[in-house]
Amino acid sequence: MRPALILLVAGVLTIAEAWRYQVCVENNVDYWGADLRNFIAKNFNHCASECARDSAKGCRSITYHKGSRRCYLKHTPFGATYKKSQRLLKSANLDCDKFSKLPSWPADFKWAFAGPPKGYTCVKIWEAASPPAHTWNDNFMCWRNDRADPGFRWSMAGPIPGQRCTQIIEGAEPVKYTWRDNFLCVQYNSPYHLSW
């Protein structure tokens, strides 16, 4: 007997044909970015099945366009950016039970200064106005790939509206490189309370 693909749709458990992965579905949500590839799928289940087939290649989530049937396979749970109120889209994480647990501080986090490390999802900490020689372009705050997105977002243009933000100042940088308006932000209800 072939294992089933379990779909959690708005709290209702249904069983569909296909693979051996649990897929948690979010309707009207876009897991934007972090694409591996895209193609026209037969339907949403076909899109999810292709991600399951490509799991060894790094597929961790999908976004499906309900109108065009275009399927986007993602290498990161929840994509690069989580967007609500996207009525033509449906998204899902593969093996979502693994991604329901937030990363634990400090064990599941890592600071990287030479690009994103393997096995981690990261937010880039940088300032576009800094000269390339100042090497901020390869600094990242990262968390384990098998944990939920902790919701860290970076802004080089002041606090992100509606989020709890911590100002990140690089005191060694001259004022002309505009580090005074850089913030690392989380949702207001986040369990993480940042300080710099």
N, C-alpha and C positions, 0 to 999 in steps of 0.2 A: 504494500500500500504506500502510495506517495505521500510524503508529509504535506500538510496544508499550510497555506499562507493565511495568517490571522490578521484581519483588518479591524482596527478599533475606529469606528466612525461615530463621533459625537457621543461616546460612551456606550454605544451599542456594539456588541461583539458579533461579528459575522465571519463565516468561513468561506474562503474562496479557493479555487484551485491554485496550484503552482508549487511554491518552494517551501523551505524550512525556516523562514524568517518571520518574525513578528514585525508588522508595519503599522505605525501609529499615524493616522491620517488627520490632516488639518485642512478643512475646506476654506476657501477664500483666503489662503495664505500663500505667500511667495517665499521660498528659500532662495533668495536671489544670489547669484554669483557662485563661485567655487565649482564651476562646471567641468566635468570630465568629457562629456559629449552630449549631443542632442540628436533626436530623430523623430519621425512621425510614428506614433504608436497606434495600435488598434484600439486601445482603451486604457483606462487608468491601471487595471490589473496587469496588462502587458508591460506598461512602463515599470511597475514595481517588480515584475518578474525579471526584466532586463537588468535592473539594479542588483537583484539577488544573484544573477548569473555573473555580473561584473564585480561582485564583492571582493574577490581576490585581487582585482585591479584597483581597489580602493573605493568603490561606490558605497556611500553611507546614507544618501538621501536623494529624493527626487522632487521635482516640481513638474506638474502636468497641466498643460493649457487645455481647458475643457472645450474651447472652440476649434482651435487648429489641430488638436490632439498631439501637439509637439511635446515630447518628453525630454526633460533635462536631468541627466544623471550627475550627481554631486559627489565630490570627494570629502565633504565636511558635513557632519550632522547640522541641520538647520541652515545649510548654505553659508554664505559669507555675511548676509544681512537678512534679518527676519522682517517681513513686511506683511501687515494685516490689511484687511479690507480690499483684497485683490480678487474680485468676484469671478473672474474667469480662470482662476488658478486653484489647484489642489496640490498640497505638498505632503510628504511623508518621510519619516526616518526609517531606515532599515534597522532591524533589531533594536527597536526603540526602548525596550526595557533597559538596555545598557546605557542609553542616553538620558534617562530620567533622573539620574543622580548628579547633583551639582558637584564640581570639583571641590576637594577638601584642601583648606589652606594649612600649611604650605606644601603638603606632600604632592598634590596633583598639579602644581603650577611650576613654571620655569621661566626665568628671564633669559633671553637669547640676544647676543650682540653680534651674531654672524649669520643672520637669516633664521627662518623658522626651523626648529629641530624636527626630525622625523618622529611621527607619532603624536604630534601636538597641533592644535589649532591656535592661531595667534591673532592678536591685534597689534598693528604696527605703531610704534611710539616714535614720532619724528616731527620735524618741522621743515616744510618745503622751502622756506626762505633761507635755511642754513646752507652754506656751501657744501658741496659733495665731500670735500676733504675733511669735514667735521664728523663724518661717518655715522650720523644718526639714522641714515637711511636703512640700516640693517639691524635695528633694535626692535625687539618684540616682547610683549607680555603674552605668555602662552599657558594653555591648560591641556590636559590629556585628551586625545581624540575620543576616548571611550567614556567621556563625561558630558553632561549637558552643557550647553553654551551658558556661561555665567553672565552674559550680557554686557561685557566690557565694550565700550565704544570710545574712539579717540576723536577729538576735535581740535583743529588748529585755528578755530574762529570763535572762541568763547564757549561757555557752557551750552550743552545741548538742551533745548527747552523740554521740560517735563522729565528730566533725569537728575539724579544726584551726582554732582561732578566734583572732582578734586583737581585743583590747579597743579600742573606739572611745570616747574620752572627750572631751566638749566642756567644756573647763576653764572657759569663761565662764559655763556654766549653773550655777545654784545646785544644791546637793545634792538639794533636794526634788524636782527634775525628773528624778531617777533615771538620769542618764547613766552611772553607774558600773557598770551591768550590761548594757551594750550591746556586741555583738560582731558582727563580720563573719567568716563562717566559710566554709571550703572542705573538700572531702574530704581525708583524710590523704594520699592519693596524688596530690593536685593538684600541678602544676608551679608554681603560684603561691604565693609566700611573702610574706605581707602584713606590713606594719609601719605603726604610727601614731605 
